[in-house]
Amino acid sequence: MNKDGWKYSKKRLSKHEFCAAIINPKKVICICGKKVKLNRKWDEDYLNRHANRNGCKRKIGQQTILCFFNTTNFDESGDISSEEEYNSDICDNMDDDDIITVDSNDNNNNDLDNILSSEDENIQLTIKNTRKRIPCPGLRSQKIRYYIERTPAQVGGTRPEWKIDREGYCVRAKNCNGEYINNNLCIECKQLKSNTKLDNRIRAKKPDKKNLKFTPNWYFENDKLKKHLRNSDLATIWNIIKDKDTTKDSNLWITIANKGLNRAFDNVDTFKGLCTVICQVINRKEEGKEMRNLQYSEEFTNFLIVLGTVSPRALELFRQNLVGRSIQNIRKLRANLSDTLTNPDLCFENVARFKRFLDKINYKGPIAAMSDNTKLKPSLRYSSRLGCIIGSILSNEETKIQEYNDIPRIINSIKDKKAIANYVHVYILQIPLPKFPPVIIALIPNNGKDSADNIANIHKKLILEIAPQLNISILSIGSDGAAAEFGAQSIILNTKTDKKVEIIDKTLNINFNCPVFSNIGPVLRIQDPKHVKKTACNVVMSGARVLTFGKHIACFEHFLKLVNLPNSVLYNGDVIKLDRQDDGAAYRSFCHQNLAQCLNGKEIKEGYEGELVDSYLNREICPIERMRMCMMAYFFLRLWHFHIDTMAHKYPHYIS
């Protein structure tokens, strides 16, 4: 018994055969690994009861890992220190998590023994524990910890002589089995203490961050906690807390959510619309619902419409990998819009829709009108909106369907009259400013035999009847340069009006005039610059006629020589088997790089034609410079035309 008359003590309890460790005077750990709460301080009664029950696994040989660690020395006097004499209620409420341990720092001496010492060497084994197998602590010190933190290696030496235990913050010999008997270190680890290579590695300084930025972070990971963080959410939170400056280990979706909360996507409405639709799709899949009536934002819908206009295949590929409207859905959406073209004829309602657009953007400037005849795939269809058969050159009144029996009769009538349309005359209005798309106001079917008078009547209907009522100022009428289109423009320019703008200079052979219509203003005629390029290029490529200038001619042979040059800007397809409608080929024929490679007279002609086209399309020149470029090209073409006429009279058998 001790001096207080109490027979139970810490020394007595620590020597108990079933006690693996003592947590506090009223709580111990059994050799099976379970915690046992005692009824009184240092009393082993409850421990014996636990060991004799079926719940204790000591009988099957399973022991706690604490049995393999050294115990601390105890004062032989058996007195209970002041630290042990605390309230038992506090002991009962404490767990292992409430115990805080602090590692003490060793003195940093320069000698090798202090650097490669073991913090567990001074533990004195009791006589009873000399035959227990104790785990080898390895070489550990504060400098060894710094060495482990800065090196990404797993072993040391050119031929591995030691291994790095990152979980134990120590260095072990290569052949260390982790156990020793009746000693402080295993033989291999004791020999490692005198290794000069390890000493040099430990004394080395930590590299700069710029030299470590390409090394994976997991090489330096020493935290035992990460081994147990199997939950992905907890692992993500741990990575963010551990390294706030990097986002390599953080979850992608948490990063996106964080950016979204910080308003990083406020100006990216298309991306927000895409995310909204994807969330709808995922929710419906989880609920087992059909993918119908998805809600699309206006910005995302506009993006899909533009993508489908550029390439329907690109839109379908986008839908297969993400989500979006189909091309059929976009067509249906367009048909339901209030601004959709319902009547294909040039009528007041179609132009009024364009006027509403001008009022919406508060534009009061001039408008450019254009028309073009485009190839159409012949077919007849019934329009439920118009109530007639479309696709013929007949009027809607002639193809009106009143009852079912009218359908075969009208179709046979169209076939008998050979009135199936092969072409469609497109009439367009556009604001003459960058980034404003053209607006179609009429789609008039025809058989490709429209005369200049028929086209001029369409122009007059717009200029004289519809535009004055809506206060739309038509500044110009454009075309592709076809004979019928050019003739229609000439008819408009020769229209008699009260006012007319005229500029006549007989010295320079300038005769410019245009009519001024009431409530409209002056109306000019122009040819589309891109069609000018294609026309000029196709004339040179054609073998029907030979263009001459001075002593030189322009023909297919010259372009063939240019395309065969090693540094030619032309492609083989621009000359050989040329597509007459290829805008790219026409552009490369008139670019300045191609002009620099030309050495004969016909390229001078092309250079002036390119100057004329550039005066229309260049967005970086002032109006005065445009006029100078146009007049320079005009004077050249007049001189060239005069030269051709003169040579035709002199040599009628060679030049026409």
C-alpha positions in Angstrom: 0.0 0.0 0.0 1.1 3.5 -0.6 1.4 6.2 2.1 -2.2 7.2 1.7 -3.4 3.7 2.4 -4.7 3.0 -1.2 -3.4 -0.3 -2.6 -4.1 0.6 -6.3 -1.5 2.7 -8.1 -0.4 3.6 -11.6 2.7 1.4 -11.2 0.5 -1.5 -10.3 -2.0 -0.9 -13.1 0.8 -0.5 -15.8 2.2 -3.9 -14.9 -1.3 -5.5 -15.4 -1.2 -8.3 -18.0 -4.3 -6.9 -19.8 -3.4 -3.2 -19.7 -1.8 -1.9 -22.9 -1.8 1.8 -22.1 -3.2 4.2 -19.5 -5.2 7.2 -20.7 -6.1 8.6 -17.3 -6.6 7.2 -13.8 -10.1 6.0 -14.7 -9.6 5.0 -18.3 -7.2 2.4 -19.9 -6.7 0.5 -23.2 -7.0 -3.2 -23.1 -4.5 -5.4 -25.1 -7.4 -6.1 -27.5 -7.5 -2.4 -28.4 -10.7 -1.4 -26.7 -11.0 1.5 -24.1 -12.2 0.4 -20.7 -13.6 2.8 -18.1 -12.6 2.0 -14.5 -14.9 2.3 -11.5 -12.2 3.8 -9.4 -8.8 5.3 -9.9 -6.2 2.7 -10.9 -8.6 -0.1 -10.0 -8.3 -3.1 -12.4 -11.6 -4.7 -11.5 -13.5 -3.5 -14.6 -10.5 -4.4 -16.8 -10.5 -8.0 -15.5 -14.3 -8.2 -16.2 -13.8 -7.0 -19.7 -11.0 -9.4 -20.4 -13.1 -12.4 -19.2 -16.0 -11.6 -21.5 -16.5 -12.7 -25.0 -16.2 -9.1 -26.3 -12.5 -9.1 -25.6 -10.4 -10.5 -28.5 -7.2 -11.1 -26.4 -7.9 -14.9 -26.6 -7.7 -15.0 -30.4 -4.3 -13.3 -30.4 -5.4 -9.8 -31.7 -3.5 -7.2 -29.7 -3.5 -3.4 -30.0 -0.6 -1.7 -31.7 0.1 0.1 -28.4 1.6 -3.2 -27.1 4.6 -2.7 -29.5 5.6 0.8 -28.1 7.7 1.6 -25.2 6.2 2.9 -22.0 7.6 5.8 -20.0 9.5 5.5 -16.8 7.6 5.7 -13.5 8.9 6.9 -10.2 9.8 3.9 -8.0 8.4 5.7 -4.9 4.9 5.1 -6.3 3.7 8.5 -5.3 1.0 10.1 -7.5 2.2 13.4 -8.9 0.2 16.5 -8.7 -0.7 16.1 -12.4 -2.4 12.8 -11.7 -4.4 14.2 -8.8 -7.1 15.9 -10.9 -10.9 15.6 -10.8 -12.2 12.3 -12.0 -15.1 14.0 -13.7 -12.7 15.8 -16.1 -11.0 12.5 -16.9 -14.3 10.9 -17.7 -15.1 13.6 -20.3 -11.7 13.5 -22.1 -11.0 11.6 -25.2 -7.9 11.0 -27.3 -8.7 14.0 -29.5 -8.4 16.2 -26.4 -4.8 15.3 -25.9 -2.4 17.8 -27.5 1.2 16.8 -28.1 4.1 19.2 -28.9 7.3 18.1 -30.5 10.4 19.5 -28.9 13.2 20.8 -31.1 16.6 19.4 -30.8 19.7 21.6 -30.6 21.2 22.1 -34.1 24.8 21.2 -33.7 27.2 20.8 -36.6 28.5 17.4 -35.6 27.1 14.3 -37.4 25.8 12.5 -34.3 23.5 15.4 -33.4 22.1 15.7 -37.0 21.5 12.0 -37.4 20.3 11.2 -33.9 17.1 9.5 -32.9 14.6 11.2 -30.7 13.7 7.8 -29.2 17.3 6.8 -28.2 17.0 7.9 -24.6 14.0 5.7 -23.7 15.1 3.3 -21.0 13.5 -0.1 -21.3 12.2 -1.8 -18.2 13.5 -5.2 -17.3 10.1 -6.8 -18.1 10.0 -5.3 -21.6 13.5 -6.2 -22.7 12.2 -9.3 -24.6 9.4 -7.5 -26.4 9.8 -6.7 -30.1 9.9 -2.9 -30.2 9.5 -1.0 -33.5 12.7 0.7 -34.8 12.1 4.5 -34.6 14.6 5.3 -37.4 16.7 8.4 -37.7 14.7 11.5 -36.8 15.4 15.1 -35.9 14.3 18.5 -36.9 16.8 18.8 -39.7 15.7 15.4 -41.0 12.1 16.7 -41.1 13.2 19.7 -43.1 15.0 17.3 -45.5 11.9 15.1 -45.9 9.7 18.2 -46.6 12.0 19.6 -49.4 12.9 16.4 -51.3 10.6 14.6 -53.7 12.7 11.4 -53.6 11.5 8.2 -52.0 15.0 6.7 -51.5 18.5 8.2 -51.1 21.8 7.6 -52.8 22.7 6.7 -56.4 22.3 3.2 -55.3 19.6 3.4 -52.6 21.1 3.2 -49.1 18.2 4.6 -47.2 14.5 5.1 -47.6 12.3 8.0 -46.5 9.4 7.3 -44.2 7.1 10.3 -44.8 4.4 9.2 -42.5 6.8 8.7 -39.6 9.0 11.8 -40.4 12.1 9.7 -40.3 14.8 8.1 -42.4 15.4 4.4 -42.3 18.1 2.1 -43.7 17.2 0.3 -46.9 17.2 -3.1 -45.2 15.5 -1.9 -42.0 12.7 -4.3 -41.0 11.2 -1.8 -38.5 11.9 -3.9 -35.4 14.7 -4.4 -32.9 15.2 -6.2 -29.6 16.8 -4.8 -26.4 18.3 -1.9 -28.2 17.4 1.6 -29.4 18.0 1.2 -33.2 18.4 -1.7 -35.5 21.9 -2.4 -36.8 21.3 -1.1 -40.3 19.9 2.3 -39.0 22.9 2.6 -36.5 25.3 2.2 -39.5 23.3 4.8 -41.4 24.2 7.4 -38.7 27.7 7.6 -40.0 26.8 7.9 -43.7 28.3 11.1 -45.1 26.0 11.1 -48.2 23.0 11.4 -45.9 24.7 14.1 -44.0 25.3 16.1 -47.2 21.7 15.7 -48.3 20.4 16.9 -44.9 22.7 20.0 -45.0 21.6 21.0 -48.5 19.4 24.1 -48.8 15.8 23.9 -50.0 15.5 24.8 -53.7 13.7 28.0 -54.8 10.0 27.9 -55.6 10.7 28.7 -59.3 12.7 25.5 -59.5 10.0 23.4 -57.9 6.9 24.7 -59.7 7.0 21.8 -62.2 7.4 19.1 -59.5 4.0 17.4 -58.7 2.8 18.4 -55.2 2.1 14.8 -54.1 5.8 14.2 -53.9 6.0 16.5 -50.9 2.8 15.4 -49.3 3.6 14.3 -45.7 0.2 14.7 -44.0 -1.2 11.5 -42.6 -4.7 13.0 -42.7 -4.8 12.9 -46.5 -4.5 9.1 -46.4 -7.8 8.9 -44.5 -9.6 11.6 -46.5 -11.5 9.2 -48.7 -14.5 11.5 -49.0 -14.0 13.7 -52.1 -15.7 16.7 -50.6 -13.5 16.7 -47.5 -10.4 16.1 -49.6 -11.3 19.2 -51.7 -11.8 21.4 -48.7 -8.5 20.1 -47.2 -6.7 21.0 -50.5 -8.2 24.5 -50.5 -7.3 25.1 -46.9 -3.8 23.7 -47.2 -2.7 25.7 -50.3 -4.9 28.8 -50.9 -2.6 30.1 -53.7 -3.0 27.1 -56.0 -6.1 25.6 -57.5 -4.5 22.5 -59.1 -5.8 20.1 -56.4 -9.2 21.8 -55.9 -12.3 20.4 -57.6 -13.2 21.9 -61.0 -16.8 22.5 -60.1 -16.0 24.2 -56.9 -13.7 26.5 -58.8 -16.4 27.3 -61.4 -18.9 27.9 -58.6 -16.5 30.2 -56.8 -15.9 32.2 -60.0 -19.6 32.4 -60.6 -20.3 33.8 -57.1 -17.6 36.4 -57.7 -19.5 37.5 -60.9 -16.8 36.3 -63.3 -19.5 35.2 -65.8 -21.8 38.3 -65.6 -20.9 39.3 -69.2 -20.9 35.7 -70.6 -24.7 35.3 -71.1 -24.3 32.5 -73.6 -22.3 30.4 -71.2 -24.9 31.0 -68.4 -27.7 30.0 -70.8 -25.8 26.8 -71.7 -25.3 25.9 -68.0 -29.0 26.5 -67.3 -30.1 24.1 -70.0 -27.6 21.5 -69.0 -29.0 21.6 -65.4 -32.5 21.2 -66.8 -31.4 18.1 -68.8 -29.7 16.5 -65.8 -32.7 17.1 -63.5 -35.1 15.6 -66.0 -32.8 12.5 -66.4 -32.8 12.0 -62.7 -36.6 12.4 -62.5 -37.1 10.1 -65.5 -38.9 12.8 -67.6 -38.7 13.5 -71.3 -36.5 16.2 -72.8 -39.3 18.4 -74.1 -40.1 22.1 -73.6 -36.7 23.0 -72.3 -36.4 26.7 -71.5 -33.6 28.4 -73.5 -32.3 31.9 -72.8 -32.5 34.5 -75.6 -28.7 34.8 -75.8 -28.1 31.0 -76.0 -30.8 30.7 -78.7 -29.2 33.5 -80.8 -25.9 31.7 -80.5 -27.5 28.4 -81.8 -29.2 30.2 -84.6 -25.9 31.8 -85.8 -24.1 28.5 -85.4 -26.8 26.7 -87.5 -26.6 29.4 -90.1 -22.8 29.0 -90.4 -22.9 25.2 -90.5 -25.8 22.9 -89.7 -23.3 20.1 -89.2 -21.5 22.1 -86.6 -24.8 22.7 -84.8 -25.6 19.0 -84.8 -22.1 18.2 -83.4 -22.6 20.8 -80.7 -26.0 19.2 -79.8 -24.5 15.7 -79.6 -21.7 16.7 -77.2 -23.7 19.3 -75.2 -27.3 20.5 -75.5 -29.1 22.8 -77.9 -32.0 23.3 -80.3 -32.2 21.2 -83.5 -32.2 22.8 -86.9 -35.9 21.8 -87.2 -36.7 23.6 -83.9 -34.9 26.7 -85.0 -36.9 26.8 -88.3 -40.1 26.4 -86.3 -39.0 29.2 -84.0 -38.4 31.5 -86.9 -41.8 30.7 -88.4 -43.5 31.7 -85.2 -41.7 35.1 -84.9 -43.7 38.2 -85.7 -41.0 39.5 -88.0 -41.0 36.4 -90.2 -41.5 36.9 -93.9 -45.0 35.5 -94.6 -45.8 37.0 -98.0 -43.0 36.4 -100.5 -44.1 39.4 -102.7 -42.8 42.9 -102.3 -45.6 44.4 -100.2 -46.1 47.1 -97.6 -46.1 44.7 -94.6 -42.7 43.3 -95.4 -41.1 46.8 -95.6 -43.0 47.9 -92.5 -41.2 45.2 -90.5 -37.9 46.6 -91.6 -39.1 50.1 -90.6 -39.9 48.8 -87.1 -36.4 47.5 -86.8 -35.0 51.0 -87.8 -37.2 52.7 -85.2 -36.2 50.2 -82.5 -32.5 51.1 -82.9 -33.4 54.8 -83.6 -31.7 54.9 -87.1 -32.7 57.6 -89.4 -30.0 57.5 -92.1 -30.0 56.2 -95.7 -30.7 52.6 -96.7 -29.1 50.5 -99.4 -31.4 48.3 -101.6 -30.1 45.3 -103.4 -31.5 42.6 -105.7 -30.1 39.3 -107.1 -31.5 36.4 -109.1 -30.5 33.1 -107.4 -30.8 29.5 -108.6 -33.8 27.6 -107.0 -34.5 23.9 -106.6 -37.7 23.4 -108.5 -40.5 22.1 -106.3 -44.2 22.8 -105.4 -45.5 23.1 -101.9 -48.7 24.0 -100.1 -48.4 27.0 -97.7 -50.9 26.7 -94.9 -50.3 30.4 -94.0 -51.0 31.7 -97.5 -53.5 29.0 -98.4 -52.0 28.5 -101.8 -49.4 26.4 -103.7 -46.0 28.1 -103.8 -43.0 27.4 -106.0 -44.5 28.7 -109.3 -44.3 32.0 -111.2 -48.0 32.4 -111.0 -49.6 34.8 -108.5 -51.0 33.6 -105.2 -54.6 34.2 -106.4 -54.1 31.8 -109.3 -52.9 29.0 -107.1 -55.4 29.6 -104.2 -56.8 26.3 -102.7 -60.5 26.5 -101.8 -61.1 22.7 -101.5 -59.2 19.5 -101.7 -60.1 18.8 -105.4 -58.4 22.1 -106.4 -55.0 20.7 -105.6 -54.5 18.3 -108.6 -56.2 20.8 -111.0 -53.9 23.7 -110.0 -50.8 21.5 -110.1 -51.6 20.3 -113.6 -52.3 23.9 -114.7 -48.8 24.9 -113.4 -47.2 22.0 -115.3 -49.1 22.8 -118.5 -48.0 26.4 -118.4 -44.4 25.4 -117.5 -44.6 27.8 -114.6 -42.5 26.0 -112.1 -39.9 28.4 -110.8 -36.2 27.7 -111.4 -34.9 31.0 -109.9 -35.9 33.4 -107.2 -35.4 37.1 -107.2 -34.2 38.2 -103.8 -34.8 41.8 -102.7 -32.8 43.0 -99.8 -32.6 46.2 -97.6 -29.6 46.9 -95.5 -28.2 49.6 -93.2 -24.8 50.7 -94.9 -22.8 50.3 -91.6 -20.6 47.5 -90.4 -22.1 44.5 -88.5 -25.6 45.1 -89.8 -27.0 42.0 -91.6 -29.1 42.4 -94.7 -32.9 41.9 -94.3 -34.9 40.1 -97.0 -38.2 41.9 -97.9 -39.2 39.9 -101.0 -38.7 36.5 -102.6 -40.2 36.6 -106.1 -40.0 33.2 -108.0 -39.3 33.3 -111.8 -38.0 31.1 -114.6 -34.8 33.1 -115.2 -36.2 35.1 -118.1 -37.0 38.3 -116.2 -36.5 41.4 -118.4 -35.1 44.7 -117.3 -38.6 46.2 -117.3 -39.9 43.6 -114.9 -37.1 44.3 -112.5 -37.4 48.0 -112.9 -41.1 47.8 -111.9 -40.1 46.2 -108.6 -37.6 49.0 -108.0 -40.3 51.6 -108.8 -42.8 50.0 -106.5 -40.4 50.3 -103.6 -39.1 53.8 -104.4 -42.3 55.5 -105.6 -45.0 53.7 -103.5 -43.8 52.0 -100.3 -40.7 53.9 -99.2 -42.3 57.5 -99.2 -45.1 56.3 -96.9 -42.7 54.9 -94.4 -40.1 57.8 -94.7 -37.3 55.4 -95.7 -34.5 57.1 -97.6 -33.2 54.7 -100.4 -29.7 55.9 -101.3 -28.6 53.2 -103.7 -29.7 50.2 -105.7 -27.1 47.4 -106.1 -26.9 44.4 -108.3 -24.4 41.8 -109.4 -23.8 43.4 -112.8 -26.1 41.1 -114.9 -27.5 42.6 -118.1 -31.1 42.6 -116.9 -30.1 44.1 -113.6 -28.0 46.8 -115.2 -30.8 47.6 -117.6 -33.2 48.0 -114.7 -30.9 50.4 -112.9 -30.6 52.4 -116.1 -34.4 52.7 -116.3 -34.5 54.1 -112.7 -31.7 56.6 -113.4 -33.5 57.8 -116.6 -36.8 58.3 -114.7 -38.0 61.9 -115.0 -38.2 63.8 -111.7 -38.5 67.4 -110.7 -34.9 67.4 -109.4 -31.8 65.8 -110.7 -28.1 65.9 -109.7 -25.8 66.4 -112.7 -22.0 66.8 -112.9 -20.6 67.3 -116.5 -17.0 67.9 -117.4 -16.3 67.5 -121.1 -12.6 68.0 -120.6 -12.3 64.9 -118.4 -15.2 63.2 -120.1 -17.2 63.1 -116.9 -21.0 62.9 -117.2 -22.6 62.0 -113.9 -26.3 62.3 -113.1 -28.9 60.7 -110.8 -32.6 61.4 -110.1 -33.8 62.9 -106.9 -37.2 61.5 -105.8 -39.5 63.3 -103.5 -39.5 62.1 -99.8 -36.6 59.8 -100.9 -33.6 61.8 -102.1 -31.0 60.9 -104.7 -30.8 57.3 -105.8 -27.6 55.9 -107.2 -26.8 52.6 -108.9 -23.8 50.5 -107.9 -22.5 47.0 -108.6 -21.6 44.6 -105.8 -17.7 44.8 -105.5 -17.4 41.1 -104.9 -19.2 40.4 -108.2 -16.9 42.9 -109.9 -14.0 40.8 -108.8 -15.5 37.6 -110.0 -16.5 39.2 -113.3 -13.0 40.6 -114.0 -11.4 37.3 -113.0 -13.7 35.2 -115.1 -13.2 37.4 -118.1 -9.5 36.8 -118.0 -9.9 33.1 -117.5 -12.4 32.7 -120.4 -10.9 31.7 -123.7 -13.7 33.2 -125.8 -12.0 36.6 -126.1 -8.5 38.0 -125.5 -8.1 41.2 -123.5 -5.3 43.5 -124.7 -3.5 46.5 -123.1 -0.8 48.2 -125.1 1.5 45.5 -126.5 0.4 42.9 -123.9 -2.6 40.6 -123.6 -4.2 39.0 -120.5 -5.2 35.3 -120.7 -5.2 32.0 -118.9 -1.5 31.4 -119.7 -0.4 34.3 -117.5 -2.3 33.0 -114.5 -0.9 29.5 -115.1 2.6 30.9 -115.0 1.8 32.8 -111.8 0.4 29.8 -110.0 3.5 27.7 -110.8 5.8 30.2 -109.1 7.3 28.9 -105.8 6.1 31.9 -103.8 2.7 32.3 -105.6 -0.2 33.4 -103.5 -2.6 31.6 -105.9 -3.8 28.0 -105.4 -4.1 25.5 -108.2 -7.9 25.6 -107.8 -7.8 29.3 -108.4 -6.6 28.7 -112.0 -7.1 25.1 -112.9 -10.7 24.0 -113.0 -11.8 27.3 -111.5 -15.1 27.6 -109.7 -16.7 30.7 -111.3 -18.5 31.6 -108.1 -15.5 31.3 -105.8 -15.1 34.6 -104.0 -11.7 33.5 -102.5 -10.2 32.9 -105.9 -11.3 36.3 -107.0 -9.9 37.9 -103.9 -6.5 36.3 -104.3 -6.3 37.3 -107.9 -6.6 41.0 -106.9 -4.6 41.0 -103.7 -1.4 43.2 -103.5 0.9 40.1 -103.1 -0.3 38.8 -106.5 0.1 42.2 -108.1 3.7 42.4 -106.9 4.5 39.2 -108.8 3.1 40.5 -112.1 5.4 42.2 -114.6 3.2 42.8 -117.7 0.5 45.1 -118.7 -2.5 43.1 -117.9 -1.7 43.1 -114.2 -1.9 46.9 -114.3 -5.5 46.6 -115.4 -6.1 44.2 -112.5 -4.5 46.6 -110.1 -6.8 49.4 -111.0 -9.8 47.1 -110.7 -8.6 46.1 -107.3 -8.3 49.7 -106.4 -11.9 50.3 -107.4 -13.1 47.3 -105.3 -11.0 48.5 -102.3 -12.7 51.9 -102.4 -16.0 50.2 -101.7 -14.9 47.5 -99.2 -12.1 49.1 -97.2 -13.3 50.3 -93.8 -10.2 52.3 -92.8 -10.2 55.1 -95.5 -12.0 58.4 -95.5 -14.7 59.4 -98.0 -12.4 61.7 -99.9 -9.9 58.9 -100.4 -12.7 56.6 -101.6 -13.7 59.2 -104.2 -10.0 59.6 -105.4 -9.7 55.8 -105.8 -12.9 55.6 -107.7 -12.1 58.4 -110.1 -8.6 57.0 -110.7 -10.1 53.7 -111.6 -12.7 55.4 -113.7 -10.2 57.4 -115.7 -8.1 54.3 -116.3 -11.0 52.2 -117.5 -12.2 55.0 -119.8 -8.7 55.2 -121.4 -8.5 51.5 -121.7 -12.0 51.4 -123.3 -11.0 54.1 -125.7 -7.8 52.2 -126.6 -9.8 49.0 -127.3 -12.2 50.9 -129.6 -9.4 52.5 -131.5 -7.5 49.3 -132.0 -10.8 47.6 -133.1 -11.2 50.0 -135.9 -7.6 49.8 -136.9 -7.4 46.0 -136.8 -11.0 44.7 -137.2 -9.9 41.1 -137.9 -7.9 40.7 -134.6 -9.7 42.9 -132.0 -13.4 43.1 -131.4 
